[in-house]
């Protein structure tokens, strides 16, 4: 049976979501069964676009210059705010949808479709913005730089997790690939003629491990060897490692990068190898808009869903919505899909489970109800926008003082 609230308008949104629920479940499961990696999500994007186009949304593809990005828009009345529901749909190598992006993308589509079908009274523009490559590539970062979020008053999405948390934060993040070039030689008969690029990689790991006691508690540094040589009896002429560096803020991350890069350069000098550093995009820390979060939390409560405080320390990752939250009001709440941890086979299974699908539809209802509030209640919208303006002014002022 559908939930009921104290608002007839929101009840219409809930009923509309329930009516499209079976189709949205099928959509989420189809994405789950056909995972696609970052920047390769052609099938997934097309599947998410299809019901939006059928419902009369204006469709733009290639948004921000990204082939698998899109924007679907629908306006009711003249004027009012623009509220964006973000869709993620890339998967992880080998693990598939072990971060639940099949649920994320479908929830935002379902919320937009329910708002239109419910025919509730508001003025504004509802957008679904398809944002590829969250896992590897920073699609939203590129889209921010291309101005995709200019004119958007607020953005929202949900993320599956093991616990309901509206205000969980995220770390600033940066990935770097260290490419070491040495000299090949026979490892038994003439090792003295070689320069081991692999040794440089190993010294990098050891050096970073030695740094850990000097990092602040928020810092996380983790890496893998992506190439270690071709044969045990050949001194490796090329070796490569990829690291992800994280810190509470972009400012703190810059100091972590300085220390890690010094280790990398030192490892090259120790072995006689040459190193090249390929840098990825910088994922900013998340700025949760408290007024927007309070509105979403209230709607969860109306749906009979409790939310809990996030961890006081640790227990957080990174996401490119952090960069979006630097340019407009944003939230990234989490809803429980089971006792599972992201980026594991167990989480991938939960993302296609009944509990996962149910949480997705709950999220769709709360997202749609919150978008309705912002388009219907001038005071709610003003609180969200004024908070962001004040935060942004303080952030710019703090940057100027550094």
N, C-alpha and C positions, 0 to 999 in steps of 0.2 A: 504494500500500500504506500502511496506517496506521502511524503512529509507535508505538514501544514504549518504555516507561519501565521503571524498576526496581520500580515499584509496580503490582500487579495491579489495584488500585482505580482508579488513574489511567488504566491501559490501557482499563478499561471506559468511562471518560469519553471518551477519544479515539475509541473505536469507536462510541459513541453519537453523537458529533458527526458522524462520517463518515456514519452511517446517515441522519441528517437533513440532511446537506450539500446534496443536490440541492434539497430544498424551501426551504432557507435561501437558496440562490443565487437561486432564483426570487423569493423575497420581497424580497431586496436589489435585484434588477433591476426589480421592479415599483415599488418606492419611487423608484428612480432615474429611471424613465420617467414618473413622475407627481409631480414635485416640488411641494411646497407651502411657502408662506412662513410666517414666524413667527406663531404663534397661529392659523393657518389650517389646521393639519395634521390635519384630521378623517379624511381617507381613510388617511393614513399611520398614525395612531394605531390606527385600526380594524384595519388589516392586521397590525400588530405584535401586537395583542391576540388576534387570532383563534387562532393556534396555541397560545398560552398557555392560553386558555380551554379549547380542545379537549384539552389535556394535563391539565386538572384544577386549574389555578391559580385561586385566588380573585381575582376581578377587581374593582377599584375604579376608577371613572372620575371625571373632574372633580377629581382630587386637587389639594389646595391652592387650590381655587376656580378652577382653570384648565380650560377646556372640553376642551382637547386633551391634558391630562396624565392619567396613569393609574398605578396600582400593581397589579402581579400578584404574588401571594404563594403560597408553598408551604412547608409545614413538615414536617420529618422528625423524629420523636421529640418528647420534651418538653425544654424548656430549650434551651440552646445560644445562639450568637450570631445576630444578624440581619445578613445580608450583602446589600447592594443592588448590583445591576448597572444602571447608568444607560443609558438609551436616548435618543439625540438623533435627530431626524428632520425638522427644518426645513431648508429650502433657501435659496439666495441669489437675489435678483432677477436675472432675465435669464440667470444662469449655471447655475441648477439646483443639482444636488448637487456643487458645486465645492469643498465642504469634506468630502465623503464621509460625511454623516450617514446616508445609506442603509445604509452599512456599519456604522456605529457602533450604530445601533438594532438591526439584525439580529444583530450579534455578541452583544449582551447577551441577546437573546431566545434565540439558539442555545445560549449557555452555560447558561442556566437550564433549557431543555428537555433538554439533554444530561445535566445533573446528575440530573434526575428520572428520565429513561429509563435511566440507567446503574445505578440502584439501588445506589449505593455506601453504605458504612457511615459515617454521621455523624449528628450531632444539631444542628439549627439551622433557621433560616428563611431561605429564598432569595427575594429580591424582585427583580423588574424594575420600575424606576421610570421611567416615560415622562416626559421633561422637555422640554417644547416651548420654542421661541423662544430658542435659544442665540445665534443670529446677531443678533437684533435684539429686545430686550425683556427679556432676563435671566430666563427662566422659572425657573431654579434659584434665583435670588435671591429671587423671590417665594415659592417653595416652602420655602426656608429660613426666611423670615420667618413663614410659616404653620405652622412646626413639623413639616413633612413628614419630616424626617430625625431627629427625636427618637426615641431607642431603636434607631437603626441603628448597628451597631458598626464597619462599614467600608463604603465605596463604591468601586466600580471601573468603569472603562469604558476602551475603547481608541479611539485616533484614528488614521486613516490619515495617512501622511506620506511623505517621500522617503527616510527613514532610520529604522532601529529605535532608539528612545530611550525608556528607561523613566523617567528622572528629569528630563526637560525641564520647565522651569518656565513661568510665565506672568506677565504684567504686570497690575498693577491698572489698571482702565480705567473711563472715564466719558464718556458722550456728552452733548453740549449743542447745542441748536439756538438760533441767534441770529436773532431776528426784528426787523428794522429798519422803522420807519414814518416816511416822509418826507411830501412833498407833491408832487402831480403838477403839471406845467406843460408848455407847449409848449417843446420843447428848442431850437427855433430862434428863435421870435418873442418868447418871454418866459421864458427860462431863469432869470432872476433871481427869479422868483416861485416857483420850485420848491425842494424839498429832496430831494436824491438819496439814497434809501435804498441804492441800489447802491453809491454812493461809500463809504457807511459799511461795507458788506461788504468792499469792496476795501481800505479802510484797516485793517480787521480782519486780513485776510490779510497785508498788509504789516507791520503791527505784530507779529503773531505770528512772522513770519519774522525780524524784528529781535530777538526774544527768544531765538532758538535758541542763540545763543552763550552765553547765561546759563543754559541748562538743563543738568542733569547728563546723563551719557552714556546713562542708562537711559530717558530721557524720549522719547516719541514724540507728536507733535501733527500731525494731518492732517485736512483738511476738504474739503468740496465746496460749491459754490453751488447750492442747491436751487431758488431762484427769483431771477432777476435783472432782472425787468421784463417788460413786454408788447410794447413797440415802441421802436425806436431813436429816434423823434422825440418821445417822451414821457419827461420826467424821472420815473424810477421812484419811485412812492410807497410801494412795498413791495419788500423784498428779504430773502432768507433764506439762511443758511449753516448747515450741520451739521458739527460737529467732533467727533473722538474724541481724548480726552486719555489718555495712558498714562504710568505710572511704575512703578518696581519694587515700591512698596508703596502702600497706601492713604494712609499718612501723607505720603509724598512727593507723591502725587497732589494732595493738598489745597493744597500750595504752587504746583503747576503751575496749578491752577484759579484761584488768587488772581491770579497774574500774567496769565493769559489773560483773565480777566474784567475786569481793569483796562484791558487793551487794548480790549476790546469797548466798555466804557463811554466810553473816550476817543474811539473812532471815532464813537460817537453824538454826543458833544459837539462834535467837530470839524465835523461836517456839519449839526448842528442836528436830527438825526433822534432818534427815541425808540426804545429797544431793550427787548425782552422776551427773557428767557432761559428756555427750557424745558430742564429737566435730566432725563436718564435715570437709571437705577439705577447704582450703583457696583459694578463687578465687582472683587472682591478678588483679591489675588495668590494664587498657588497654594502650598499647604503640602503637599508630597509626603511621605507617611509612608514613611520609609526602610525600616522593617522589612517593610511591606507590599510595597514595591517590590522588596526583595531576594527575597521569596517568589515574586513574579511573574517576576522575572528567572531564578530557578532553574527554574521551570516552562518558560519559553521555552527554556532550555538543554536540558532534557529532551526538548523537541520538536525539537532540532537547530537552533534559531534563535539567532543571536548578536545582542547589543545593544551599542550604542555610547554614548559620552559625548555629552551635548548641547553646543551651542556655549557657550563660556565667557563670551561677551557677545553681545548682539544676537540676532537670529534667532528671537525669540519674539513671540507675540501675546497674546491674552487670552481667558478663558473663564469662564463663570459657575460652573464647578465649583470655582473658587477660593473662592467663598462657602461651598460645601458643605464644603470642606477646612478651614474655620475652625470647624466644629461637629462634625466626626467625621473619623476616619482616611480618607484618600483617596489614590488614584493615578489617573493619566491617561496611561498609556504610549502610545507611537506605534509603528506598524509600517509598513514600507515598502510602497508600492503602485506605485512607479515613480519616474523622475526628473522629478517634477512638483512645482509649487509651489501650495499651496492658494489658492483664490479665483481660479482661472484656468480657461479652457475646457479646457485640457489635463488639469487635475486632475479636472474633471467627467467627462471621458472615461475616465480611469483608475479612477474610482469605479465604473464599470460594466464594467471590463475583467476578464479572467481573473486577472491578477495581483492586482487589487483584491479579487476574490471569494475567492481563495486566502488572502490575508492576513487577511481577515475570519474565515475558519474557523479559522485558526491562532490568532487573537486569542480566538475563542470557546473553544477548547480551553484556552488559558492562563488565561483568566478563570475557567472552570469548575474547573480544577485548583487555582487559588489559593483560590477559595471553599471547595472541599473541604478544603484544608489548614487554613483558619481554623475550620471546623466540626468537624474531626477531631483537630487537634493543639492541645491547650490551651496549650502553650508558645508556639507561633506566634501564637495569638490574644492571649495576654498581652503578648507583645513589641509587637504592633501597638497595642494599647489603652494600654499604659503609656507608649509613646512619645508618643502623642497627648495623654494627660493631662499629661505633663511639658511638652510644647510649649505647651499651652493655658495652663497655670499661669504659665509664663514670659511668655507674651504678655499675659495679663491684668495681671501685675505690672509689665511694661514700660509698659503703657498707663496705669496708675495713677501712675507716676512722671513722666509727661509733663505 
